[in-house]
Amino acid sequence: MPLGYSEYMCPHCGGDLRRVAFTCKGSFCLSCAQKYTDDFVAQVSQMLRLGLRYRHIVLTIPEQLRKFFYKNRFKGKLLSVFMRCGYSCLEDVVSYVLKQKVKIGAIIVVQTHGRSGRYNPHLHIIMTSGGIDEETGSWRELGYFPYEIIHKKWQYYRFKMLRDFDRSVEMKALINDLYEKYPKGFVAFVTKGDVPEKCRGLARYLAKYVASPPIAVRRIIKYTGKYVTYWYKDHQTKRKEVVTVDVYTFIGRMVQHIMPKNFQRVRYYGLQATKTFTKWSDAIKEGLQKVGRVIKGVYEIIREKTYRERYHSTIKFFD
């Protein structure tokens, strides 16, 4: 408890001593992360729109670009334009599929670590399955979605963003090489089927990417004082890989994922922005009714937990 704690005891008998640690507000502290997760779930639950369906998409970058992101990891502007780029790409994709320009909604979370703990920036996106035609004010539902077109679109938007951010000769040469190496575009993962139906499930589904540390404690097998052994499941082989590294390498793999100060890892775009949704809420409800979907409380709105509630739930867990 490096930041200290408060101590409480019964003023009558002097017994029932309780110590409550002060929060460190650190993203790697498993104790403080619980409050962060609860707050995040409450916030996102209120931002999800009743009656709408959402799709989960993961946008990645090739290994050759990770070094560039690592060198600029303390520049919040790079990650900000990275997130905006993901939204612009998906809005273009949905408009292309619907053959009409529409405004979609998206909740975007940026994550910088892969399963092994190495630096691997990518975007987790929950986007609306459809959008608003701003010219006619009508809702357009997204039915069949040819996911393959995301790969080329994402490559185009990604390279355009990099050219605007870094106009060096080296970056231009790297982009040309990547165009030749990845003729089918960049990798984009799309979750098959629906994401969790309930608001609580969907919010917690996103929260694990925000609040979880790069390497969870349960994946640490052994610590000798000099070396750390942990495991992860490889994306390509689908096998469990066991890695042993010296303690300083392990710490380096953790701290490299600390975000710039005041950086917002979760952002709301398009129809997920409060003012935008308020403007088009009636048109969205009318459009969803026309496609045969009844507007009702599909998602459960979760209020923020108080300290007392979190404390009691913790006590019950250990009882």
C-alpha positions as CSV (number, residue, x, y, z in Angstrom):
1,M,0.0,0.0,0.0
2,P,2.5,2.7,-1.1
3,L,-0.1,5.5,-1.0
4,G,-1.3,4.7,2.5
5,Y,-4.6,3.6,3.9
6,S,-7.4,4.6,6.2
7,E,-8.0,2.6,9.4
8,Y,-11.4,2.1,10.9
9,M,-12.3,0.5,14.2
10,C,-15.3,0.4,16.6
11,P,-15.2,3.4,18.9
12,H,-16.9,1.4,21.7
13,C,-15.0,-1.8,21.9
14,G,-11.9,-1.0,19.8
15,G,-12.4,-4.2,17.8
16,D,-13.4,-5.0,14.2
17,L,-10.4,-3.2,12.7
18,R,-10.7,-2.4,9.0
19,R,-8.1,-1.0,6.7
20,V,-9.0,0.5,3.3
21,A,-6.2,1.3,0.9
22,F,-6.1,4.5,-1.0
23,T,-6.4,4.0,-4.8
24,C,-3.3,4.3,-6.9
25,K,-5.4,4.9,-10.0
26,G,-2.9,2.6,-11.9
27,S,-4.1,0.6,-14.9
28,F,-2.0,-2.4,-13.8
29,C,-3.3,-2.6,-10.3
30,L,-5.8,-5.4,-10.1
31,S,-7.5,-3.9,-7.1
32,C,-8.0,-0.4,-8.6
33,A,-8.9,-1.9,-11.9
34,Q,-12.1,-3.4,-10.4
35,K,-13.5,0.1,-9.8
36,Y,-12.3,1.2,-13.2
37,T,-14.1,-1.7,-14.8
38,D,-17.3,-1.0,-12.9
39,D,-17.2,2.7,-13.9
40,F,-16.5,1.7,-17.5
41,V,-19.4,-0.8,-17.6
42,A,-21.8,1.8,-16.2
43,Q,-20.7,4.5,-18.7
44,V,-20.8,2.2,-21.8
45,S,-24.1,0.7,-20.8
46,Q,-25.7,4.1,-20.9
47,M,-24.2,4.9,-24.3
48,L,-25.5,1.8,-26.0
49,R,-28.6,2.6,-27.9
50,L,-31.9,0.7,-27.2
51,G,-33.0,-1.6,-30.0
52,L,-29.8,-1.3,-32.1
53,R,-27.7,-4.2,-33.1
54,Y,-23.9,-4.0,-32.9
55,R,-21.0,-5.8,-34.6
56,H,-17.6,-6.4,-33.2
57,I,-14.6,-5.8,-35.5
58,V,-10.9,-5.8,-34.7
59,L,-8.6,-3.7,-37.0
60,T,-4.9,-4.6,-36.8
61,I,-1.6,-3.4,-38.4
62,P,1.2,-5.4,-40.0
63,E,4.3,-6.2,-37.9
64,Q,6.4,-3.8,-39.9
65,L,4.5,-0.8,-38.7
66,R,4.6,-1.7,-35.0
67,K,8.1,-0.3,-34.6
68,F,6.9,3.1,-35.9
69,F,4.0,3.1,-33.3
70,Y,6.4,2.0,-30.6
71,K,8.7,4.9,-31.3
72,N,5.8,7.3,-31.1
73,R,4.0,5.6,-28.2
74,F,4.2,8.7,-26.0
75,K,2.5,10.8,-28.7
76,G,-1.2,10.7,-28.0
77,K,-1.9,12.3,-31.3
78,L,-0.8,9.2,-33.2
79,L,-3.2,6.9,-31.4
80,S,-6.0,9.5,-31.7
81,V,-5.7,9.7,-35.5
82,F,-5.4,5.9,-35.5
83,M,-8.8,5.6,-33.7
84,R,-10.4,8.2,-36.0
85,C,-9.0,6.4,-39.0
86,G,-10.7,3.2,-37.9
87,Y,-14.1,4.9,-37.7
88,S,-13.7,6.6,-41.1
89,C,-12.8,3.3,-42.6
90,L,-15.9,1.4,-41.3
91,E,-18.3,4.2,-42.2
92,D,-16.9,4.1,-45.7
93,V,-17.3,0.3,-45.8
94,V,-21.0,0.4,-44.6
95,S,-21.8,3.2,-47.1
96,Y,-20.2,1.1,-49.9
97,V,-22.2,-2.0,-48.9
98,L,-25.5,0.0,-48.7
99,K,-24.6,1.9,-51.9
100,Q,-25.5,5.1,-50.1
101,K,-23.5,7.5,-47.8
102,V,-24.6,7.0,-44.2
103,K,-23.4,7.9,-40.7
104,I,-22.8,5.0,-38.4
105,G,-22.1,4.8,-34.7
106,A,-19.0,3.3,-33.1
107,I,-17.4,2.7,-29.7
108,I,-13.7,2.3,-30.3
109,V,-11.1,1.0,-27.8
110,V,-7.4,1.1,-28.6
111,Q,-5.3,-1.8,-27.2
112,T,-1.5,-1.8,-27.6
113,H,-0.6,-5.3,-26.4
114,G,-1.0,-8.7,-28.0
115,R,-1.4,-12.0,-26.1
116,S,2.4,-12.4,-25.6
117,G,2.7,-8.9,-24.0
118,R,4.6,-7.4,-27.0
119,Y,3.7,-4.1,-28.5
120,N,0.9,-4.7,-31.0
121,P,-1.5,-1.7,-31.4
122,H,-5.0,-2.5,-32.7
123,L,-8.5,-1.4,-32.4
124,H,-11.6,-3.1,-30.9
125,I,-14.7,-1.6,-32.4
126,I,-18.4,-2.0,-31.6
127,M,-20.2,-0.5,-34.5
128,T,-23.9,-0.1,-35.3
129,S,-25.3,-2.5,-37.8
130,G,-26.5,0.3,-40.1
131,G,-26.6,4.0,-40.3
132,I,-28.5,7.3,-41.0
133,D,-28.7,8.8,-44.5
134,E,-28.3,12.4,-43.5
135,E,-29.8,13.7,-46.8
136,T,-33.1,11.9,-46.4
137,G,-33.1,11.5,-42.7
138,S,-33.8,7.8,-43.0
139,W,-32.3,4.7,-41.3
140,R,-30.6,2.1,-43.4
141,E,-30.2,-1.3,-41.9
142,L,-27.1,-3.3,-42.7
143,G,-28.0,-6.9,-43.6
144,Y,-25.5,-9.0,-45.5
145,F,-21.9,-7.7,-44.8
146,P,-19.1,-8.9,-47.2
147,Y,-16.4,-8.7,-44.6
148,E,-13.6,-9.2,-47.2
149,I,-13.9,-5.6,-48.4
150,I,-12.7,-4.3,-45.0
151,H,-9.2,-5.6,-45.7
152,K,-8.5,-3.4,-48.7
153,K,-10.4,-0.4,-47.3
154,W,-8.5,-0.6,-44.0
155,Q,-5.2,-0.8,-45.9
156,Y,-6.1,2.3,-47.9
157,Y,-7.2,4.4,-44.9
158,R,-4.2,3.2,-42.8
159,F,-1.7,4.2,-45.4
160,K,-3.4,7.6,-46.0
161,M,-3.2,8.3,-42.3
162,L,0.5,7.4,-42.1
163,R,1.3,9.6,-45.1
164,D,-0.3,12.5,-43.5
165,F,1.4,11.9,-40.1
166,D,4.9,11.1,-41.5
167,R,5.9,12.5,-44.8
168,S,9.4,11.1,-44.7
169,V,11.1,9.2,-47.6
170,E,11.4,6.2,-45.3
171,M,7.7,6.0,-44.6
172,K,6.9,6.4,-48.3
173,A,9.2,3.5,-49.1
174,L,7.8,1.3,-46.3
175,I,4.2,1.9,-47.6
176,N,5.2,0.9,-51.1
177,D,6.8,-2.3,-49.8
178,L,3.7,-3.1,-47.7
179,Y,1.4,-2.6,-50.8
180,E,3.4,-5.3,-52.6
181,K,3.6,-7.6,-49.6
182,Y,-0.1,-7.4,-48.7
183,P,-2.0,-7.2,-52.1
184,K,-5.2,-8.4,-50.4
185,G,-5.1,-5.7,-47.7
186,F,-4.6,-5.7,-43.9
187,V,-6.1,-8.2,-41.5
188,A,-9.4,-7.4,-39.9
189,F,-11.2,-9.8,-37.6
190,V,-15.0,-9.9,-37.5
191,T,-16.8,-11.7,-34.7
192,K,-19.2,-14.2,-36.2
193,G,-22.7,-14.0,-34.8
194,D,-23.9,-11.4,-32.4
195,V,-21.9,-10.0,-29.6
196,P,-23.5,-10.4,-26.1
197,E,-27.1,-9.4,-26.3
198,K,-27.4,-7.8,-22.9
199,C,-25.9,-4.4,-22.2
200,R,-24.1,-5.7,-19.2
201,G,-22.5,-8.5,-21.3
202,L,-21.5,-6.2,-24.1
203,A,-20.1,-3.5,-21.8
204,R,-18.0,-6.1,-19.9
205,Y,-17.0,-7.6,-23.2
206,L,-15.3,-4.2,-24.0
207,A,-14.1,-3.6,-20.5
208,K,-11.8,-6.6,-20.6
209,Y,-9.8,-4.9,-23.3
210,V,-9.6,-1.6,-21.3
211,A,-9.0,-2.7,-17.7
212,S,-7.1,-6.0,-18.1
213,P,-3.3,-5.9,-17.8
214,P,-1.1,-7.1,-20.7
215,I,-0.3,-10.3,-18.8
216,A,-3.0,-11.5,-16.4
217,V,-1.8,-12.9,-13.0
218,R,-3.4,-16.3,-13.8
219,R,-1.0,-16.7,-16.8
220,I,2.1,-16.3,-14.7
221,I,3.4,-19.8,-14.0
222,K,6.6,-19.1,-12.1
223,Y,8.7,-16.2,-10.6
224,T,12.2,-17.0,-9.3
225,G,13.3,-13.5,-8.4
226,K,15.3,-13.2,-11.6
227,Y,13.0,-14.8,-14.2
228,V,9.3,-14.8,-15.0
229,T,7.6,-17.7,-16.8
230,Y,4.2,-17.1,-18.3
231,W,2.0,-18.6,-21.0
232,Y,-0.2,-17.3,-23.8
233,K,-2.3,-18.7,-26.6
234,D,-0.7,-18.0,-30.0
235,H,-3.1,-16.6,-32.6
236,Q,-1.6,-18.4,-35.6
237,T,-0.9,-21.9,-34.1
238,K,-3.8,-21.8,-31.6
239,R,-1.4,-23.5,-29.2
240,K,-0.4,-22.7,-25.7
241,E,3.1,-21.1,-25.7
242,V,5.2,-20.9,-22.6
243,V,7.8,-18.0,-22.4
244,T,10.6,-17.4,-19.8
245,V,12.2,-13.9,-19.7
246,D,14.3,-12.0,-17.2
247,V,12.4,-9.8,-14.8
248,Y,13.5,-6.6,-16.4
249,T,12.3,-7.7,-19.8
250,F,9.0,-8.7,-18.2
251,I,8.6,-5.3,-16.6
252,G,9.5,-3.6,-19.8
253,R,6.8,-5.5,-21.6
254,M,4.3,-4.2,-19.0
255,V,5.2,-0.5,-18.8
256,Q,5.5,0.0,-22.5
257,H,1.7,-0.2,-22.7
258,I,1.2,2.8,-20.3
259,M,-0.8,5.3,-22.3
260,P,0.1,9.1,-22.5
261,K,-1.3,11.1,-19.6
262,N,-5.0,12.0,-20.0
263,F,-5.3,9.9,-23.1
264,Q,-8.9,8.6,-23.7
265,R,-8.7,4.9,-24.6
266,V,-12.4,4.7,-25.2
267,R,-14.1,7.1,-27.7
268,Y,-17.5,7.5,-29.2
269,Y,-18.0,8.4,-32.9
270,G,-21.0,9.2,-35.1
271,L,-24.3,8.0,-33.8
272,Q,-22.7,7.0,-30.5
273,A,-22.0,10.6,-29.7
274,T,-24.8,11.9,-27.5
275,K,-25.6,15.1,-29.5
276,T,-25.6,13.2,-32.8
277,F,-27.8,10.4,-31.5
278,T,-30.3,12.9,-30.0
279,K,-30.6,14.6,-33.3
280,W,-31.4,11.4,-35.2
281,S,-33.1,9.3,-32.5
282,D,-36.6,9.6,-33.9
283,A,-35.5,8.7,-37.4
284,I,-33.6,5.7,-36.1
285,K,-36.6,4.4,-34.1
286,E,-38.9,4.9,-37.2
287,G,-36.4,3.1,-39.4
288,L,-36.0,0.1,-37.1
289,Q,-39.7,-0.3,-36.8
290,K,-40.0,-0.5,-40.6
291,V,-37.5,-3.3,-40.8
292,G,-39.7,-5.3,-38.3
293,R,-37.8,-4.6,-35.1
294,V,-39.7,-3.4,-32.1
295,I,-38.0,-0.7,-30.1
296,K,-37.9,-1.7,-26.5
297,G,-35.4,-2.0,-23.7
298,V,-33.2,-4.6,-25.3
299,Y,-30.2,-3.6,-23.2
300,E,-30.0,-3.4,-19.5
301,I,-28.9,0.0,-18.2
302,I,-26.5,-0.4,-15.3
303,R,-26.0,2.4,-12.8
304,E,-22.6,3.1,-11.4
305,K,-21.8,1.1,-8.3
306,T,-21.2,3.0,-5.0
307,Y,-18.1,2.3,-2.8
308,R,-20.4,0.5,-0.3
309,E,-21.8,-1.8,-3.0
310,R,-18.3,-2.7,-4.2
311,Y,-17.1,-3.3,-0.6
312,H,-20.0,-5.6,0.3
313,S,-19.6,-7.6,-3.0
314,T,-15.9,-8.1,-2.1
315,I,-16.7,-9.2,1.5
316,K,-19.3,-11.7,0.2
317,F,-16.7,-13.1,-2.3
318,F,-14.2,-13.9,0.5
319,D,-16.8,-15.2,3.0
